[in-house]
């Protein structure tokens, strides 16, 4: 029997990937920002080899893309791509709320209540970039908790991929309009349906919530990308 635990530190490329991905998903690096290897190397104190490996992985996740000149940039989501992402979310989260109604645990319901209390306090605050970031984080946590409550790990993995690309989209739109998200009224309806295990009501609530969010966000994307 093997009784030794292998202690493995992350490689430089893995650490570089984590750092770059974190900067992208936190909004430190914004959609359209150019990734320059020499600058990244200087900032992270690593050679260009792990940077290239990390960027290749980010390109596979479609968080980084090459522009028409071949420069590497943080991916910018178009209005059409935003619609596709929301369509995927609607399909996946319909399944998530269906299974959450069946498998939700008491501690998860308490976590939903906490998120709703937090969002209720946020909507009373004056709009700001920081407020938009907080609302974005709470929105993500609420929706991911629905997926976790389903107990379906395959579903959770698929949604995580969609959520990562959605973050690029939502960071930009919340910077432009901190009120683009409705994370209180619409979330309350979803929560109540899950609490009472009303599957059909939960499905209708999540679909209407995501369709309304889709309309708001796509309009913001079109406004941002419109020629000045």
N, C-alpha and C positions, 0 to 999 in steps of 0.2 A: 504494500500500500504506500502511496506517495504522501508524505507528511510535510513536505517542504512547500512553501508558498513562494512563487516566483515574483520578485519585486522588479517591476519594469517601469522605468521613467519614460515619459513621452519623448519622441524624437524631436529634433529641431524643426523639422517640417510640420509635425503635428502641432507643436507649440505655436509656430508661425501661422498655421491655418486657424487655430483657435483664436489667436490675437486678431487676425484680419477679419474673420467671420464675426467675431464679437463687435469689432468696430463698425462693420456694415450693419448688423442687426440692431445696434444701439443708436444708429444715426450719426455716429461720429464721422463716418464716411457716408456721404449722401449719394443718392442716385445721380449718375453722371460724373461723379468725381473720378479723376484719372489716377490709376495706380502706377507709380513710378518706382521701379525696383531699387534704384539707388537711394531714394528717399526712405523707402520702407526698410532697407538694409541698415541705414544710418539710425533710424528711429528704434528698430528692434535689436540692433547690435548682432545681426546674423549675416551670413553670406547670401549671395543671390540664389544659390542652388535650392535651399529650403523654401525660399520665397516663390520660386518658379513652381515647385511641387505643390505648394499651398494654393497658388493661383490656379493651377490646373484643376485641382479638386473643386475650387469655388466656381470655375467655369462649368464643370460637370453638373453642379447644383444650379447653374444658371443665375448665380448671384453676381458673377463678373462676366462681361462680354467684351468683344473687340468691336470698336467703332469702324467707320468707313475708312479711316486712315491706319487701322491696325493698332491703335492705342487701346490699352486695357482700361476699362471703366466699370464702376459699380453699375449694375444693370438698371436701366430706366424702364419701367413698366408702361406700355402704351394703354390707351383707353380700351382697345380691343382685347389686349391681354388681360386687363383688369376684369373685363366681362367673363372671360374664360375661367379665371381663377375663382370668381364668385360662383360660376356654374358648378365647378368642381366642389366648392365648399357646400353648396346647397345639397348636392347629391350625398356627400359624405356625412354632413351633419344631420341630415334627415335620418340616416341610419344610426348616428350617434345618439340622438335624443330618443329614438325608438328603443334602443337597448338600455339607455340610462333610466328610462321609466321602469324597466324591469329590475335592474341591478344596482340602482343608487343605494349608497350606504349612508347611515346617519351622520357620520363625520364629514362626508362630502356635502350633504345638505347644509351643514353648519358653515362649511367653507363658502358655499354659494351665498349664504346670508352675509358673511363678512364682506365678500366682494361687492354685493349690492349696497351695503351700508357705506363702503368706501366710495362707490360711484355716486351715491346720493349726495355725499359731502362735496365731491369734485364738481358736480354740475352747478353748485351754488357759487363757485369761484369765478373770478374774472378771467376771461380767455387769455391764454399766453402759450408760448411754445412749450414751456415746462408742463403746463396743464395738459396740452395735447399729448405729450409723451406719457404722462401718468395715465391718462384715459386709454391710450393705446395699450399700455401694459396690462391694465385691468381687463380690457376687452379680450386680450389674448388669454389671460389666465381663466376668465370665465368660460370661454369657448373650449379651451383645452381641458378644463375640468369636466365639461360635458362628455368629451371623448374618453377621458379617464374613467368616468362613471359608467361607461358602457361595458367596461371590462374586456373590450376587444382590442388587443394589442396590435393586430394587423391594421385595423382602422386608425388607431392612434399614430402608427408609423406613417401611413399615407397622409394624414392630416398635417403632421409635422412638416412634411415636405411642402405642402401648400402654404402652411403658416409662414414658413421662412420667406417665400417669395412675396406673400401678402405683406410682410413686414416692410419690405422695400417700398411697396405701394403706399401703405398707411403712414409711414414716416413722412413721406413727401406731402401727402394730402393734409395730415394733421399740422404740419409746419405752416401750410398755406391757410388752413382753416381749422383751428382747434376744436370747433363744434361739429365737425363732420361726422363724428360718431355719436350714436344714441346708445349709451351703455347703461341706462337706468330704466326708462319706461319699457323698452322692448325686452330687455333682459329680465325684468320683473315678470313679464307674462310667460316667458320660457321657463323660468324658475318655478312659478306656481304650478304649471302643467306637469313638470317633472315631479315636484313634491307630492302631488295628488295622483301620480301615475296615470295621468290622462294622456295616453299615447297620441291620439288623433289631434288633441289640442296642442300638444307639444310640437308635433310635426308642422301644424299650421303656423304656430307661433315662430318657430325657427325659420321657416321658409319666408314668412312675411318680413321678419327682422332682417334676414340676409338680402332679400330683394330690395328693401328700403335702403339698406346700407350700400348695396350695389349701385343704386341710382345716385345716391349722394356722392359716393367716391368717384364714380365714372365722370360725373359732372365736374368735380374738382380737377380730375386728371385732364379733362379737355380744356378747362380754363388755364391750367398751368402750362400745358403744352401748346396752347394757341399762340400764333405769331403775335408779337407786341405791335 
